[in-house]
Amino acid sequence: MHEARDSAQSNASLPQEPVDVVVVGAGVIGCAIADALATDHDVVVLDKSGVAAGATGRAAGVITPTLFYGDHPDVARYANEFFRAFDGTNGFEFTERRRYDYVVEEEVDSARARAATLSDHGFPVTYLETDAVESEAPRLRLDDFAGAVRYDDAGWVDPYTLATALKQRASDSGATFLLDNEVVAVSPNTVELSDGEIQADNVVVAAGFSTPDILGRPLPIRPYRTQCVVLEPAAALDDQFPIGRVGSEHLYFRPEHNGDLLVGGSHDIVSDPAAVSRQADESFVKEVALTIPGLVRGFEDAGLVNGWAGVDSATPDARPILDRVGDIFVAAGFNGLGILASPIAAETIRSHITGEPAAFDVAPFSFDRFADSGSDFELRTTSDVGR
Ligand SMILES: Cc1cc2nc3c(=O)[nH]c(=O)nc-3n(C[C@H](O)[C@H](O)[C@H](O)COP(=O)(O)OP(=O)(O)OC[C@H]3O[C@@H](n4cnc5c(N)ncnc54)[C@H](O)[C@@H]3O)c2cc1C
């Protein structure tokens, strides 16, 4: 988690002439969209705070496009390739790691079928029995599980570094980042700030849970709070320790470079997202401390390094809205997957603005799929969706 703020170019004066694109929000999504458009557009990015100051700077950074978008293979392939191609750019690093999704007895048939389907699509995904998992990843403990689905194309990133590396590349292409600038309202060609306005041919709102407020209209998006803790085991994890997800416990984990373990979970809809605590709850820390030793060996006496909470937003089908809403472009509702979905969001919004075909079918992210939805729906978070 990063509290540091990248404030380069903050407080620069507002452009007096109309620009091609204004992006509201300098989280990973706003930075990725700016990066995708800045090569051939004048782009201005506005944020009320700093780069990655919202959910982005609090994310775990687990990247498994195949798991969450594998039913749209071209989408998953695009994101998988993006992270590998971006590795090494402006300090960004993609750490490749296998991912094991623990499977309980009742879910073996569906897990096997899912692995087979993804494998048929060309993804390196395999269902393994418990013994096979534990022999190749000996610190994983699957006493209460029948097996796991292994994803060989997963990895993790530092989300703050991803956002700043995207911002840097966008800036190098000519984008301007105006930080500490709160947007009050938007209309199709005007962005209003507390002390002025900017005219733009295209306005993109990528402001996380604040997106509906900025648009001035409801969207089928619900803010929810989610948490992470970092544990230090007695013996550090080695440099092959994998990523894991345990859907039945609503927990996921990944290694840190220093051999600690980051554990994420807990998803609660919140009515006042700006006001909720950004600290991890004691009850969540206790739950993790009690549960992890049953899932990963060597954590019986682990120390607590730190913990935190953040707010992301959910949609009814756990996919983001990446579309024109009225005459304004929206990129919001990332369901705990916005780091891995950032290249997908950037490519989709670029396609809508330029009219160029995207590298994949963008229909799964259309706004009109929610024509009949209100903003009061059941939460389907990443650990519940179970795809
Ligand atoms: C604890 C936690 C763990 C997570 N783990 C993962 C993970 O492992 N993998 C993954 O893919 N995703 C993960 N996520 C989800 C991911 O963090 C989000 O989906 C993603 O960061 C969303 O990015 P964003 O740019 O849309 O929003 P944000 O990062 O929230 O950025 C929105 C920006 O808009 C700005 N803003 C808001 N209102 C205004 C305004 N009025 N004017 C100007 N600017 C404004 C804010 O200051 C902020 O900088 C996790 C999230 C959390 C909280």
The ligand as a Gaussian input file, in Angstrom:
#p B3LYP/6-31G(d) Opt

LIG

0 1
 C       -7.852000      -3.683000      -0.761000
 C       -7.974000      -3.784000      -2.257000
 C       -7.351000      -4.829000      -2.937000
 C       -7.450000      -4.903000      -4.334000
 N       -6.767000      -5.897000      -4.991000
 C       -6.799000      -5.943000      -6.359000
 C       -6.055000      -6.914000      -7.063000
 O       -5.366000      -7.747000      -6.468000
 N       -6.117000      -6.930000      -8.434000
 C       -6.882000      -6.033000      -9.117000
 O       -6.904000      -6.111000     -10.360000
 N       -7.596000      -5.086000      -8.467000
 C       -7.575000      -5.027000      -7.111000
 N       -8.308000      -4.083000      -6.442000
 C       -9.208000      -3.219000      -7.201000
 C       -8.492000      -2.025000      -7.789000
 O       -7.750000      -1.364000      -6.790000
 C       -9.517000      -1.059000      -8.375000
 O      -10.444000      -1.746000      -9.181000
 C       -8.815000      -0.018000      -9.231000
 O       -7.785000       0.591000      -8.490000
 C       -9.811000       1.029000      -9.696000
 O       -9.053000       2.065000     -10.274000
 P       -9.742000       3.457000     -10.617000
 O       -8.705000       4.272000     -11.280000
 O      -11.035000       3.218000     -11.314000
 O      -10.172000       4.050000      -9.198000
 P       -9.320000       4.762000      -8.063000
 O       -7.981000       4.176000      -7.919000
 O      -10.190000       4.811000      -6.861000
 O       -9.090000       6.218000      -8.635000
 C      -10.126000       7.177000      -8.732000
 C       -9.466000       8.532000      -8.695000
 O      -10.484000       9.519000      -8.922000
 C      -10.162000      10.634000      -8.121000
 N      -11.384000      11.419000      -7.917000
 C      -12.499000      11.053000      -7.261000
 N      -13.394000      12.062000      -7.267000
 C      -12.813000      13.087000      -7.954000
 C      -13.235000      14.403000      -8.299000
 N      -14.437000      14.887000      -7.937000
 N      -12.393000      15.182000      -8.999000
 C      -11.161000      14.720000      -9.386000
 N      -10.723000      13.489000      -9.072000
 C      -11.539000      12.685000      -8.377000
 C       -9.621000      10.032000      -6.827000
 O       -8.814000      10.972000      -6.133000
 C       -8.830000       8.839000      -7.351000
 O       -7.453000       9.151000      -7.522000
 C       -8.220000      -3.966000      -5.055000
 C       -8.846000      -2.930000      -4.365000
 C       -8.719000      -2.816000      -2.989000
 C       -9.388000      -1.670000      -2.285000

